[in-house]
Structure formats: structure tokens, C-alpha cells
Amino acid sequence: MSDFSRHGPSHPTSVLGPSGKPIAIEDLPPADTERWVVRRKMAVVAGVRAGLISLGEACRRYRLSEDEFTSWQRLLDAHGLKGLRATRIQNYRTPRDHKAPKVAHRRVAHRQGPEAI
């Protein structure tokens, strides 16, 4: 039995999920989830928001960084379920969400002829 199936006084045993139906800790994705489809991301966000599982517990259980989890929340809030689709993430991410390293581009002159040697 994992420690996520035991509830302390601060965790309810079930909460209303996004669809209005009760969800319990057992309804959350398995801890070994590797394929994060929209439904699973939404369930984890709903569980944290409702207090079913803490942010720290969710990050440990699913091996997520807090940045990854909060990006799911921001995308869900800003774009709804479509924002959680991995195939569409580039359309919804803001420059703040995607921190690509900046690369300075130099113009290199290409010489031809004997002076290039």
C-alpha cells in the first residue's frame, strides 16, 4: 500500500472533480504514469486545487517540477483543456513558459580565392 492511499487529517477522501463527479485519490493517475494525456493532467491539477493531494505530493508522486505543474495550471486557466494538449503546446506557451537559451548569431564572411588561404 503506498502512502498516497492513506489520508491524514488535512486531506479529504474525495472531492468534486472538474466534471462535477466525486474523485478520490484512487482516481488520480498511477504514480508511474509516463504518457501525460489531457485527462490525466487535468485530474492532477483538479486534485491539487481541491486539496485531495498537495502540490509537493503531486510533484514527488509524478516526478514533476513545480514549474511543469504550474505551467499545466496556467495553460488550463488560459486555454481550457486544449491548452494541455502536447501537440498544441507551442501555440499556447508564452515566452515566459519556454526558456530557450539565447544564441548570438554572427555573420561570417566567406572568402573565395587565394586571399582566403
N, C-alpha and C positions, 0 to 999 in steps of 0.2 A: 504494500500500500504506500503510495507516495505521500509526501507531506502536503500536497495540494488537495488531497481529498479530505483532509481534516480541517475543520474550521475553528478558528479562535473566536473570541467574543466580538472582534471587530469586523468579521466577515459574515454577511448574510448567507444562508444556504441556497437561496435562489433570488433572482431579481427579474424584473421585466426587461426583456431584450428589445432590440430595435423594432421587431415585428409586433410587439405587444404581448408576446407569449413569454411565460416564465423560462428563464435559463438558469442552470445550475453549473457549478464548477465542472461537472462531468460533461457538460455540453460544449465546453471550450475545446479547441483543437488539441490533439495529443502533443505532449512535450517534444516529441521527436519530429514534429512537422517540418518538412523541408520545402514543400510546394505551397506557397502562400497565395491562394486564390482569394478573390474579393470577399467571399463569405467568411473565410477564416480570419482575415484581417479585421473585418467588421465585428466578429464575435469577440475578439480580444479587446478591441477598443471599447465595445459596449460593456464587457466585463470589468474593465478598469474604471470606466466612467461611473458605473453603478456600484462600485465598491466590492464586487464579487472577488476580485483579485487586485492586489496593489500593483502599481507601476513597477516597483522593484521586483516583485514576484514574477510578473509577466515577462520582464526583461531577462531574468535568470532562467525561467522555465523555457522560454522560446529562443534563448541566446540572441536577443535583440539589444541594440544600443538604445539609449533613451532618445537619441536623435532619430533613429529609424521609426520608433514608435510614435514620437511626436509628429513626424512627417506624415504618418498614416492619419493621425487626428486632423492635422491641418488640411490634408487633401480631401478627407471625408467631409469636413466642415465647409470647405470652399467649393467642392465639385460633386459632392454626393458619392454614391457608390462607384460611378465611372472614374472618379479620381484615384481609386485604389487599384485600378487595373494596371498591371505591369506593362502591358503593351502600349498604354496611353500615358505613362508617367512623364515622358518627356514633354508632352503637351501641357501638363498641369504644373510641373515643378517651376518654381521661381528661381532666379539666380541665387537666392539665399539657401534654397534647398539643395542645389547642386554646386558643390565647391570644387570645380575643376582647377587644376594648377594653371597659373598663367604662364604662358611661354612667350618669350620675346622673340619676334621674328626679325632676322636681319636680311637685308638684301645683299646677296652675294653676286659680285660681278664675275661673269665667266669670260675669261680671255681666250682668244684663239690666236694662233700664230706663234712665231718664235719668241716674242716677248713674254709669253705665258710660262716658259720653261725656266 
